[in-house]
Amino acid sequence: MSYSGGGVMTPSKDSEGTLSRSKDLEDAVLAARGDVRAFARLYGGHSARIFNLARRMTTSESATDITQDIFLRAWEKLGTFRGEAAFGTWLHRLAVNVILARRAALRTEKGRLREDDGTLDSLPAKAGSADLKMDFERAIEVLPEGARVVFVLYDVEGYQHGEIAGMLGISSGTSKAQLHRARMILRRHLTR
């Protein structure tokens, strides 16, 4: 992600990782006081990770918009950052909350969540090929929403079932079942 100066932040190819914790803390304090340049540095240091999280938990099409929403919310909430945890940890938790809130709003808007296992069947898988990583990313994108969110939170982000249950308002058993479902669908897709 990069800041264009015109109020628009866009994904960039830079994958340099996050800034040092002390620099993040300094920039967070400055940004909380309204320093746009300090916030742009935070954005540049963390946007790729947040974009990847958004892409994995939602769809590629909405990941850029959600990333923008997350950083807008971060700008608004910087005053609540106390520096007890690393800025990246605080931002990651904020991102998960924004994504889950957006997911809940969409579910409410639609009236109910529709899950369709058949969408994976339309994706060509090339197990053992150089494109396996891309196949895996595409397979994650089309997992049913509940299974995708639990899979990403558990297997990619490292949350435990109890934490996921609390975040999503489901039981630990449901979290485990969704994870099992996601793994079975991915295994079926990637081994054919």
Legacy VTK file of the C-alpha trace (Angstrom):
# vtk DataFile Version 3.0
C-alpha trace
ASCII
DATASET POLYDATA
POINTS 192 float
0.000 0.000 0.000
1.207 3.477 -0.637
-0.016 6.954 0.171
-0.513 9.056 -2.936
-0.861 12.344 -1.070
-4.284 12.990 -2.549
-6.117 11.281 0.270
-6.012 7.875 -1.402
-3.997 4.934 -0.144
-3.547 2.048 -2.539
-1.971 -1.412 -2.337
1.702 -1.459 -3.267
4.066 -4.253 -4.186
6.382 -3.368 -1.255
6.473 -6.240 1.215
9.051 -4.812 3.593
7.179 -5.767 6.765
6.420 -3.624 9.763
8.353 -0.770 11.273
10.249 -1.252 14.499
8.146 -1.192 17.653
9.746 2.005 18.981
9.314 3.815 15.664
5.709 2.605 15.483
5.060 3.901 18.987
6.589 7.267 18.136
4.587 7.502 14.904
1.382 6.416 16.662
1.774 9.182 19.249
2.428 11.753 16.518
-0.456 10.478 14.387
-2.819 10.615 17.380
-1.957 14.323 17.553
-2.913 14.729 13.897
0.415 14.168 12.124
-0.630 12.773 8.726
2.942 11.934 7.704
3.417 9.786 10.808
0.175 7.989 10.006
1.298 7.480 6.404
4.473 5.812 7.731
2.364 3.505 9.902
0.191 2.771 6.890
3.191 1.990 4.729
4.638 -0.326 7.338
1.483 -2.298 8.072
-0.804 -2.069 5.054
0.420 -5.203 3.269
-0.249 -7.393 6.312
-3.680 -5.842 6.869
-4.561 -6.151 3.176
-3.571 -9.835 3.208
-5.692 -10.428 6.300
-8.666 -8.673 4.666
-8.173 -10.610 1.429
-8.090 -13.922 3.238
-11.099 -13.209 5.443
-13.249 -11.676 2.710
-12.931 -11.601 -1.062
-10.213 -10.097 -3.208
-12.700 -7.606 -4.611
-13.570 -6.139 -1.213
-10.137 -6.380 0.441
-8.943 -2.968 -0.755
-12.105 -1.242 0.488
-11.947 -3.041 3.808
-8.271 -2.150 4.210
-9.201 1.499 3.675
-11.960 1.178 6.293
-9.541 -0.400 8.747
-7.022 2.419 8.415
-9.764 5.029 8.608
-10.940 3.405 11.838
-7.327 3.263 13.069
-6.969 7.010 12.426
-10.159 7.655 14.386
-9.152 5.335 17.250
-5.451 6.238 17.585
-6.235 8.084 20.801
-7.143 4.734 22.389
-3.769 3.154 21.561
-1.851 3.064 24.849
1.304 1.327 23.663
0.855 -1.637 26.024
1.056 -3.955 23.014
2.899 -3.389 19.762
1.103 -1.086 17.336
0.937 -3.935 14.817
-0.836 -6.130 17.370
-3.330 -3.358 18.183
-3.929 -2.701 14.485
-4.364 -6.407 13.728
-7.014 -6.752 16.448
-8.762 -3.623 15.174
-8.673 -5.084 11.654
-10.244 -8.356 12.771
-12.974 -6.403 14.584
-13.696 -4.236 11.521
-13.828 -7.275 9.237
-16.136 -9.155 11.594
-18.402 -6.114 12.018
-18.615 -5.707 8.259
-19.381 -9.400 7.910
-22.185 -9.118 10.482
-23.606 -6.056 8.722
-23.636 -7.881 5.380
-25.313 -10.891 6.944
-27.981 -8.674 8.476
-28.462 -6.896 5.158
-28.883 -10.158 3.266
-31.189 -11.575 5.912
-29.234 -14.785 6.181
-25.852 -16.218 5.296
-25.810 -18.431 2.206
-23.028 -20.955 1.906
-22.343 -22.832 -1.313
-19.839 -25.690 -1.359
-20.184 -26.090 -5.138
-18.096 -23.052 -6.031
-14.822 -24.872 -5.391
-15.622 -27.428 -8.074
-15.287 -24.784 -10.772
-11.665 -23.969 -9.877
-8.960 -25.931 -11.673
-6.411 -27.341 -9.220
-2.892 -28.315 -10.214
-1.577 -30.200 -7.193
2.201 -30.338 -7.206
2.594 -27.501 -9.707
4.322 -24.170 -9.234
0.847 -22.645 -9.091
-0.133 -24.543 -5.933
0.160 -21.454 -3.731
-2.113 -19.527 -6.084
-4.555 -22.446 -6.141
-4.535 -22.440 -2.334
-5.204 -18.685 -2.154
-8.033 -19.007 -4.674
-9.468 -21.960 -2.774
-9.462 -19.941 0.463
-11.310 -17.125 -1.307
-14.202 -19.345 -2.303
-14.600 -21.262 0.949
-18.022 -20.708 2.498
-17.791 -17.539 4.575
-18.008 -19.103 8.041
-15.458 -21.783 7.219
-13.126 -19.237 5.575
-13.159 -16.864 8.543
-12.505 -19.633 11.071
-9.783 -21.164 8.860
-7.963 -17.847 8.487
-8.261 -16.934 12.157
-7.122 -20.379 13.361
-4.644 -21.685 10.798
-3.290 -18.432 9.378
-3.535 -15.937 12.249
-3.034 -18.369 15.144
-6.128 -17.709 17.254
-7.512 -20.496 19.473
-11.055 -21.855 19.140
-12.188 -20.137 22.353
-10.975 -16.772 21.059
-12.586 -17.329 17.666
-15.841 -18.352 19.326
-15.856 -15.122 21.320
-15.083 -12.988 18.273
-17.721 -14.593 16.075
-20.394 -15.202 18.695
-20.380 -18.970 18.111
-19.495 -21.963 20.274
-16.026 -23.503 20.312
-17.586 -26.630 18.839
-18.942 -24.656 15.901
-15.514 -23.115 15.390
-13.950 -26.584 15.329
-16.606 -27.859 12.920
-16.096 -24.894 10.571
-12.331 -25.440 10.649
-12.786 -29.131 9.855
-15.158 -28.225 7.019
-12.676 -25.713 5.578
-9.793 -28.182 5.747
-11.824 -30.945 4.097
-12.912 -28.660 1.244
-9.354 -27.405 0.745
-7.934 -30.929 0.842
-10.510 -32.142 -1.683
-9.805 -29.219 -3.988
-6.024 -29.272 -3.780
-5.587 -33.039 -4.213
-7.602 -33.546 -7.375
LINES 1 193
192 0 1 2 3 4 5 6 7 8 9 10 11 12 13 14 15 16 17 18 19 20 21 22 23 24 25 26 27 28 29 30 31 32 33 34 35 36 37 38 39 40 41 42 43 44 45 46 47 48 49 50 51 52 53 54 55 56 57 58 59 60 61 62 63 64 65 66 67 68 69 70 71 72 73 74 75 76 77 78 79 80 81 82 83 84 85 86 87 88 89 90 91 92 93 94 95 96 97 98 99 100 101 102 103 104 105 106 107 108 109 110 111 112 113 114 115 116 117 118 119 120 121 122 123 124 125 126 127 128 129 130 131 132 133 134 135 136 137 138 139 140 141 142 143 144 145 146 147 148 149 150 151 152 153 154 155 156 157 158 159 160 161 162 163 164 165 166 167 168 169 170 171 172 173 174 175 176 177 178 179 180 181 182 183 184 185 186 187 188 189 190 191
